[in-house]
Amino acid sequence: MIIFGLKTYTRLLATLSLVCPHCRQQAAHRLFEVVNKFTLFFIPLVPVSKSRRMDCTYCGYASKVTKEQAAQLMSAPRPSVG
């Protein structure tokens, strides 16, 4: 008997302070990368799909983000504190 399937891995890329397009509040937004991998005998072998997601910590609104948008958000200058 061969056991195979898919397993989802979620990795936090960044936490950003942005205005939410849904609730219009300035809040922290978490940027995630979600990867589905093909598994054989519970060993992850090959990535099948990869996507990026951003969610608002204030209202919970989640939206998909392209690779280019994620790179732009992560490289944006951060305001200095102090």
N, CA and C atoms as an extended XYZ file, in Angstrom:
246
Properties=species:S:1:pos:R:3:atomname:S:1:resname:S:1:resid:I:1 pbc="F F F"
N         0.837       -1.167        0.000 N   MET     1
C         0.000        0.000        0.000 CA  MET     1
C         0.895        1.248        0.000 C   MET     1
N         0.648        2.155       -0.931 N   ILE     2
C         1.403        3.404       -1.032 CA  ILE     2
C         0.547        4.522       -0.441 C   ILE     2
N         1.139        5.274        0.461 N   ILE     3
C         0.432        6.382        1.102 CA  ILE     3
C         0.985        7.686        0.542 C   ILE     3
N         0.099        8.500       -0.070 N   PHE     4
C         0.520        9.789       -0.626 CA  PHE     4
C        -0.561       10.818       -0.372 C   PHE     4
N        -0.202       12.082       -0.535 N   GLY     5
C        -1.167       13.155       -0.325 CA  GLY     5
C        -0.521       14.514       -0.442 C   GLY     5
N        -1.191       15.515        0.109 N   LEU     6
C        -0.706       16.893        0.102 CA  LEU     6
C        -0.637       17.407        1.529 C   LEU     6
N         0.364       18.222        1.808 N   LYS     7
C         0.484       18.874        3.107 CA  LYS     7
C         0.713       20.350        2.867 C   LYS     7
N         0.053       21.181        3.651 N   THR     8
C         0.156       22.629        3.521 CA  THR     8
C         1.097       23.187        4.580 C   THR     8
N         2.026       24.023        4.145 N   TYR     9
C         2.972       24.701        5.031 CA  TYR     9
C         2.728       26.193        4.922 C   TYR     9
N         2.630       26.870        6.062 N   THR    10
C         2.410       28.310        6.101 CA  THR    10
C         3.588       28.960        6.811 C   THR    10
N         4.155       29.986        6.163 N   ARG    11
C         5.315       30.679        6.727 CA  ARG    11
C         5.019       32.172        6.778 C   ARG    11
N         5.259       32.778        7.947 N   LEU    12
C         5.072       34.214        8.113 CA  LEU    12
C         6.265       34.937        7.488 C   LEU    12
N         5.994       35.808        6.504 N   LEU    13
C         7.057       36.556        5.835 CA  LEU    13
C         7.318       37.895        6.512 C   LEU    13
N         6.254       38.591        6.909 N   ALA    14
C         6.419       39.909        7.517 CA  ALA    14
C         5.136       40.323        8.223 C   ALA    14
N         5.283       41.254        9.146 N   THR    15
C         4.146       41.912        9.783 CA  THR    15
C         4.285       43.401        9.479 C   THR    15
N         3.269       43.947        8.831 N   LEU    16
C         3.322       45.325        8.341 CA  LEU    16
C         2.187       46.152        8.928 C   LEU    16
N         2.410       47.426        9.104 N   SER    17
C         1.362       48.338        9.561 CA  SER    17
C         0.804       49.054        8.332 C   SER    17
N        -0.444       48.714        7.976 N   LEU    18
C        -1.080       49.254        6.776 CA  LEU    18
C        -2.527       49.640        7.077 C   LEU    18
N        -3.146       50.379        6.171 N   VAL    19
C        -4.567       50.671        6.258 CA  VAL    19
C        -5.309       49.545        5.536 C   VAL    19
N        -6.247       48.931        6.238 N   CYS    20
C        -6.991       47.794        5.685 CA  CYS    20
C        -7.970       48.282        4.614 C   CYS    20
N        -8.018       47.623        3.445 N   PRO    21
C        -8.965       48.040        2.408 CA  PRO    21
C       -10.412       47.692        2.759 C   PRO    21
N       -10.606       46.820        3.742 N   HIS    22
C       -11.955       46.381        4.114 CA  HIS    22
C       -12.553       47.243        5.235 C   HIS    22
N       -11.814       47.382        6.354 N   CYS    23
C       -12.350       48.113        7.517 CA  CYS    23
C       -11.834       49.547        7.612 C   CYS    23
N       -10.861       49.925        6.772 N   ARG    24
C       -10.286       51.274        6.719 CA  ARG    24
C        -9.600       51.689        8.022 C   ARG    24
N        -9.084       50.724        8.772 N   GLN    25
C        -8.372       50.995       10.019 CA  GLN    25
C        -6.878       50.773        9.816 C   GLN    25
N        -6.064       51.596       10.469 N   GLN    26
C        -4.614       51.376       10.477 CA  GLN    26
C        -4.367       50.215       11.434 C   GLN    26
N        -3.847       49.113       10.930 N   ALA    27
C        -3.665       47.921       11.760 CA  ALA    27
C        -2.503       47.102       11.235 C   ALA    27
N        -2.079       46.157       12.039 N   ALA    28
C        -1.029       45.236       11.624 CA  ALA    28
C        -1.603       44.242       10.614 C   ALA    28
N        -0.847       43.984        9.577 N   HIS    29
C        -1.214       43.000        8.562 CA  HIS    29
C        -0.103       41.962        8.502 C   HIS    29
N        -0.486       40.696        8.495 N   ARG    30
C         0.504       39.622        8.416 CA  ARG    30
C         0.564       39.118        6.978 C   ARG    30
N         1.780       39.003        6.467 N   LEU    31
C         2.022       38.520        5.107 CA  LEU    31
C         2.539       37.092        5.202 C   LEU    31
N         1.784       36.141        4.625 N   PHE    32
C         2.106       34.725        4.693 CA  PHE    32
C         2.444       34.168        3.319 C   PHE    32
N         3.272       33.125        3.303 N   GLU    33
C         3.499       32.319        2.107 CA  GLU    33
C         2.929       30.938        2.407 C   GLU    33
N         2.066       30.441        1.518 N   VAL    34
C         1.418       29.149        1.697 CA  VAL    34
C         1.905       28.214        0.591 C   VAL    34
N         2.499       27.075        0.992 N   VAL    35
C         3.045       26.118        0.030 CA  VAL    35
C         2.374       24.768        0.247 C   VAL    35
N         1.842       24.191       -0.833 N   ASN    36
C         1.311       22.831       -0.795 CA  ASN    36
C         2.364       21.899       -1.375 C   ASN    36
N         2.704       20.842       -0.622 N   LYS    37
C         3.725       19.900       -1.080 CA  LYS    37
C         3.135       18.505       -1.207 C   LYS    37
N         3.557       17.807       -2.267 N   PHE    38
C         3.188       16.406       -2.461 CA  PHE    38
C         3.990       15.567       -1.470 C   PHE    38
N         3.318       14.670       -0.752 N   THR    39
C         3.996       13.821        0.221 CA  THR    39
C         3.855       12.354       -0.168 C   THR    39
N         4.899       11.604        0.111 N   LEU    40
C         4.906       10.160       -0.101 CA  LEU    40
C         5.389        9.522        1.197 C   LEU    40
N         4.553        8.696        1.775 N   PHE    41
C         4.832        8.106        3.092 CA  PHE    41
C         5.141        9.193        4.120 C   PHE    41
N         4.341       10.266        4.088 N   PHE    42
C         4.409       11.384        5.032 CA  PHE    42
C         5.703       12.194        4.921 C   PHE    42
N         6.448       12.049        3.842 N   ILE    43
C         7.668       12.820        3.608 CA  ILE    43
C         7.377       13.842        2.508 C   ILE    43
N         7.495       15.155        2.812 N   PRO    44
C         7.240       16.170        1.779 CA  PRO    44
C         8.321       16.105        0.701 C   PRO    44
N         7.881       15.998       -0.561 N   LEU    45
C         8.840       15.831       -1.659 CA  LEU    45
C         8.892       17.025       -2.603 C   LEU    45
N         7.763       17.367       -3.218 N   VAL    46
C         7.756       18.350       -4.296 CA  VAL    46
C         6.711       19.427       -4.003 C   VAL    46
N         7.096       20.713       -4.100 N   PRO    47
C         6.076       21.761       -3.967 CA  PRO    47
C         5.131       21.730       -5.165 C   PRO    47
N         3.836       21.709       -4.894 N   VAL    48
C         2.830       21.648       -5.944 CA  VAL    48
C         2.313       23.047       -6.272 C   VAL    48
N         2.076       23.838       -5.252 N   SER    49
C         1.606       25.211       -5.477 CA  SER    49
C         2.141       26.123       -4.384 C   SER    49
N         2.253       27.408       -4.728 N   LYS    50
C         2.745       28.404       -3.790 CA  LYS    50
C         1.918       29.670       -3.985 C   LYS    50
N         1.462       30.244       -2.881 N   SER    51
C         0.711       31.492       -2.952 CA  SER    51
C         1.070       32.360       -1.756 C   SER    51
N         0.671       33.621       -1.829 N   ARG    52
C         0.914       34.563       -0.751 CA  ARG    52
C        -0.413       35.157       -0.317 C   ARG    52
N        -0.543       35.373        0.987 N   ARG    53
C        -1.793       35.870        1.557 CA  ARG    53
C        -1.471       36.930        2.604 C   ARG    53
N        -2.316       37.938        2.684 N   MET    54
C        -2.150       38.972        3.697 CA  MET    54
C        -3.469       39.100        4.449 C   MET    54
N        -3.390       39.131        5.795 N   ASP    55
C        -4.618       39.303        6.560 CA  ASP    55
C        -4.480       40.418        7.582 C   ASP    55
N        -5.608       41.066        7.834 N   CYS    56
C        -5.694       42.180        8.772 CA  CYS    56
C        -5.926       41.611       10.171 C   CYS    56
N        -5.134       42.068       11.144 N   THR    57
C        -5.307       41.577       12.508 CA  THR    57
C        -6.459       42.276       13.219 C   THR    57
N        -6.987       43.353       12.648 N   TYR    58
C        -8.087       44.095       13.267 CA  TYR    58
C        -9.444       43.457       12.937 C   TYR    58
N        -9.704       43.227       11.641 N   CYS    59
C       -11.013       42.701       11.240 CA  CYS    59
C       -10.952       41.270       10.704 C   CYS    59
N        -9.751       40.760       10.404 N   GLY    60
C        -9.625       39.394        9.909 CA  GLY    60
C        -9.735       39.249        8.402 C   GLY    60
N        -9.880       40.350        7.689 N   TYR    61
C        -9.984       40.304        6.230 CA  TYR    61
C        -8.699       39.747        5.630 C   TYR    61
N        -8.835       38.781        4.728 N   ALA    62
C        -7.674       38.169        4.081 CA  ALA    62
C        -7.784       38.355        2.571 C   ALA    62
N        -6.633       38.578        1.933 N   SER    63
C        -6.608       38.735        0.478 CA  SER    63
C        -5.347       38.090       -0.080 C   SER    63
N        -5.457       37.643       -1.328 N   LYS    64
C        -4.287       37.083       -1.996 CA  LYS    64
C        -3.397       38.218       -2.478 C   LYS    64
N        -2.088       37.945       -2.491 N   VAL    65
C        -1.089       38.926       -2.899 CA  VAL    65
C        -0.179       38.253       -3.923 C   VAL    65
N         0.157       38.969       -4.985 N   THR    66
C         1.066       38.399       -5.980 CA  THR    66
C         2.495       38.428       -5.441 C   THR    66
N         3.369       37.712       -6.108 N   LYS    67
C         4.781       37.669       -5.713 CA  LYS    67
C         5.404       39.054       -5.780 C   LYS    67
N         5.069       39.816       -6.824 N   GLU    68
C         5.610       41.156       -7.001 CA  GLU    68
C         5.110       42.099       -5.910 C   GLU    68
N         3.817       42.004       -5.573 N   GLN    69
C         3.262       42.840       -4.516 CA  GLN    69
C         3.911       42.517       -3.166 C   GLN    69
N         4.134       41.234       -2.885 N   ALA    70
C         4.761       40.829       -1.629 CA  ALA    70
C         6.184       41.370       -1.545 C   ALA    70
N         6.927       41.291       -2.645 N   ALA    71
C         8.298       41.811       -2.652 CA  ALA    71
C         8.304       43.319       -2.440 C   ALA    71
N         7.349       44.023       -3.043 N   GLN    72
C         7.270       45.472       -2.897 CA  GLN    72
C         6.914       45.844       -1.460 C   GLN    72
N         5.975       45.124       -0.846 N   LEU    73
C         5.599       45.413        0.538 CA  LEU    73
C         6.743       45.160        1.500 C   LEU    73
N         7.508       44.107        1.261 N   MET    74
C         8.606       43.757        2.166 CA  MET    74
C         9.789       44.708        2.013 C   MET    74
N         9.939       45.325        0.834 N   SER    75
C        11.083       46.221        0.616 CA  SER    75
C        10.747       47.685        0.877 C   SER    75
N         9.506       47.995        1.217 N   ALA    76
C         9.104       49.379        1.484 CA  ALA    76
C         9.837       49.898        2.724 C   ALA    76
N        10.227       51.159        2.710 N   PRO    77
C        10.941       51.715        3.878 CA  PRO    77
C        10.034       51.751        5.103 C   PRO    77
N        10.602       51.402        6.249 N   ARG    78
C         9.879       51.399        7.517 CA  ARG    78
C        10.112       52.733        8.227 C   ARG    78
N         9.065       53.289        8.856 N   PRO    79
C         9.274       54.528        9.600 CA  PRO    79
C        10.128       54.262       10.828 C   PRO    79
N        11.045       55.188       11.106 N   SER    80
C        11.929       55.022       12.253 CA  SER    80
C        11.225       55.504       13.526 C   SER    80
N        11.507       54.817       14.609 N   VAL    81
C        10.905       55.151       15.903 CA  VAL    81
C        11.996       55.744       16.781 C   VAL    81
N        11.709       56.878       17.387 N   GLY    82
C        12.683       57.423       18.338 CA  GLY    82
C        13.194       58.704       17.968 C   GLY    82
